[in-house]
Amino acid sequence: MDQENKMEQEMKEATGRVVRMTAANLQLRAFAVESKYIVEYARKAHETSPVATAALGRLLSAGAMMGAMLKNQQDLLTLQIKCDGPIRGLTVTADAKGNVKGYVNVPRFEGFARPDHKLDVGGALGYGTLTVIKDLGLKEPFAGTTELLTGEIAEDLTYYFATSEQTPSSVGLGVLLNKEDGSVRQAGGFLIQVMPEAKDEVIDVLEQNLSGIQSVTALLEDGCDAVQMLERILAGLDPQLEQESPCRFACDCSREKIEKVLLSLGEKDLSDLSEGKDDVEVKCHFCNSAYRFSPAEIRDMLSAVREGAKGKQ
């Protein structure tokens, strides 16, 4: 099996599950995701170091849940973090069909363990901003930007929902790695939102339940799946399962799309590339799939660009 087909097969296996619940007679809505295999695929595809795996895994988990919040099948969501830490930023996109993908600007760097031996994602991100972009098919996409409060991502998303969408929320995200090889042992998250009509006593029960939750990875290590995770968080609030659906790491890159990118470079850049003796390799940002083009293929593209330029004269 060649590398391109191998990556394609591994991507098909990079699946998870998102569940949606309501509680307290629709006063609360909640989402949870199981994303271990999605994050593990991203780790291998991008060859991320442990702290980069944790950061990207958290954002992928958040993207999967927020994608499930979109109303229309054609809606798209982008989560973008720009920061001054060594990771330099992350980008994740998701849709309403359960597809999610993402990458880290700097996938490999070492260190960033906290005194409690947990990975210091906040330290790796440093100062920066979180931007949420929703393309809902309108004339202009909705975009909201907030500062990173901690860089731990879950707290930053909680702050985003409160300030940009005026929706009190609680977000939990977690990635646990195997110490031996850095592979993903557990990954997932939850997102709880308080509706405007929620009563104080409902909020009190929710807050009490959340205070008893150690972490997302602790719940997963304790054997909880996404449904059981929400049942614990919403205990005593009559949780009702509304929907469960698959999610997956999915990238729509292709050789044809990469060729269009090369054609867009213009005559001068293509001319420079065509003079080389070796194949030109172009990698997709999101899934790191590599596409190779021979010098002869580059020369054919150059001829096409030149013919197009003549036609416009």
N, C-alpha and C positions, 0 to 999 in steps of 0.2 A: 504493500500500500504506500503510494507516494505521500509526501508531506502534506500537500494540499488536501487530499482525500482523507488523510488521518485527522487533520484538524477539523474537517467538516463532520466526520463521524463523532469525534469527541464533543463538538458543539451540540450535536443532537442529543447527547447524553447529559448535557449541562442543564438539568431541569430542576424545578422546585415547585412550591405550591403557595398560593396566596389565599387566605380566607378572610371573609368579611362577616362581621356580626353587628347586631344592634343590641342595646340593653336599656333597661329602665324605661320601657315603652317608648323607644326611639329618642330618648334624651341623650343617649350616647351612641356613637358609631365607632367601630374598631376594626383594625386590620392587623393581620400577622402574616409573616412569611417564613418559609423554610427555604434556605438558599445555599446550603452547603455545597452542592455540586456546581452551582452557578459560580460561586466564589472560587472554588477549586479550579474550574476551567480558566477563569480570569488569571489566577495565580500562575498557572502553567503557560498560558498563552503569552502573558506579558513578562514572565520570569521575574515576578516581584519579590523583593526582600520582605521579611516578616511584617514590618510596620506598614509598608506600602500595601501588602495584602490585606491587612486589617482595615486600613483606610478605604481602599477601593471596595472591599467586601461590605463595609457598612453603607457606603453610598449606593452600591448596587441593590442592597436589600431595601433601602429607602425608596429607590427608584421603582422597584417592583411593586411596592405597596402604593405609591403615589400614582403609578400608571393605572392601577386597579381603580383609582378614584376618578379617572377620566370618564366622561359620559359617552362619547362617541368613538366608534372604532377607528376613525382616521385621526383622532387627537394625538398629539405628541407632547412629551414632557422632556425637558433637559434640566439637569442639575449640574451646576458648574461652580467649582470652588477655585478661586484665585488666591494665592497666598505667598508669603515670603520665606516659608520654611523650605527645607531641602527637597520636599516632595513637589514643590512648585505649582501644584494644582491638580485637580481631577475633573473629569467630565463623565457623566452618565446620561444616557437617554433611555426612555421607556415609552411604551404605548399602551393602549387599552386592551390589546390582545395578549398581554403577558410577556412581550418581548422586551428584553433589557440588555444593554451593552455599555461598556465603559472602559476608560483607560486612565493611567496615572502619567503625569508629565515626566517625572523621574522615577522609574520603577524600581531602581536598585540603589539602596544606600543602607549603611549599617548603623547599629546603635539605637538610641531612643527607647530604652527600657526605663520604667519608673522605679522608684524605691520599692514598690510592692511587686516588682518583677513583671508587671503587665506592660504591654506595648504602649509607648507614649505617642499616640496618634496626634494629640494636641500639640506636642512639641515638634513633631515632624511637619505639621501644617503651619504653625506660627500664626502671625497676624494675616488677616485677609477678609475676603467677602464670600458669601454664598448667594448665588443667583438661581432663581427658579424661573424657567421660561416655559410657558404653556402655549403651544400652537393649536388653537381650537378652531381653525378654519376661518377665522375672522380676518379683517383687513390687516390688523397688526397683532402679533402675539402678545400675550400678557407676560410681563416680566417684573419680578420683585427681587430686590437685593437687600441683604442685611449683612452687618458685620459678623465675623466669627466671634462668638463669645468665648468658647473654650477650645475650638478645633476638634472636639471629640465627635462631632457631626450630629449625634442624636440631640444634644442640648441646643446645637445651632439650628436644627430644624424645628425644634420646639419654639425657639425664639422667633424664627421666620413665620410660623403659622400664627403666632400671637400678634405680631406687628404688621405683617404684610397682608394676611388674610383675616385678621381679627377673629380667629378661631382658637380658643384655649385648647391646647393639645398636650399630650405626653408621648414622647417618642423614645423607644428603646432599641438599640442596635448592638449586635455583638458578633465577633468572629474569634473563634478559639483555634489555635494552631497546634499541631503535633510537634513536640520539641525535637523529635528525632530528625525529621526531614522538612519541617516547615509547611507540610500539607495541611489542608483545612479539616479540622476535626468537627467543628460545629459552626453554623452561621445562620443568622435569622434576625428577626426584629418584630416589633409591634408598634402600632400607631393608634392612639386613643384620642378621639375628639369629642368635646363637650358642646352639645347643641345649645342655641340661645335660650330654649325653654327649660333647660335642666334645672332642677331644684337643688337647693343647698344640701339637703340630706343625701341626695344621689352623689353629689360631688364629694361629700365627706366620706362616703363608703369607698368610692373610687380611690381617693387619696390614701385612705387607710390600707387598701389592698396593694396599691403601688409601693407604699413604704415597706411592705413585707417582701417585695421582690428584690432578690439580691442582684441578679443580672439576667440578661437574655441567655447568655451561654450557660449560666447555672440552671435555668429552666430546661434548656435543651439537654444538658448533661444529666438532668434528673429524669429524662425520658419523655418530656412534653413534646408533642407535635404542635403545629400552629393552632389548632382548635383548643387543645388543652391549655396552651399558654394563655389564650384569651379567657378561657373559662376560669382560670385562677385570678386573672386581673379583674374580671367582672363578676366575681363570686358575690352572691347576695343581691345581684342587680338583674336577675332574670335574663341572661344572655340568650340571644336567638341567632342561630346560624343562618345567614342570608345567602351566602354564595361561597363556593370554593372553586378555584380554577388553577390550571397549571401556569407556571411562568418558566422562562428559559433564557439563557444567554443566546441571543440571535443577532447576527450581523448581516446586513443586506449588501455587503460589498461583493463585487464580481470583477472578473477580468475586463468586461466591457466598460464598467464604471471607472476602473483605474485607467483604462485607455483614454477615456474622455478627459480625465484629469491631466494626463500627459499632453493631449492635444491642446488643452487650454494654456499650456506653458508658453506657446508661441514659437515663432520660427527660430529665433536666436537660441533659446534654451534647447530646443529639439536638435538644432544643428550641432551644438556642443556635445549633446549626448550621443548623436549618431557617429561621431568621430572615434568613439571608444571601441576597443576590441572585445570587451566583456559584455555580458548581459547586463541590462539595467534592472535592478530589483526595487520594487516599490511595495511598502508594507502598509496595510490598513491600520490606522490609529486605533480603532476600536477592538479588533480581534487579533491584530498582529499577523494576519495571513499575508504571505509574501507572493507577489506576482512578478514573474520574470519576462522581460522583453528583449529579444535579440537585437543586435545592431541593425540587422536587415529590417526588422519590424519597426524600429525607430525611424529608419530612413523612409519607409513607406508612410509613416505618420507625417514626417516632414514634407514629403511630396504632396500629401493631402492638404496640409496647411498652406503650402505654396499655391496649389491649384485653387484653393478657396479664396486666397488673397487676390489672385488674378481675376477671378470671377466677380469680385467686388469693384474692380477698377473700371 
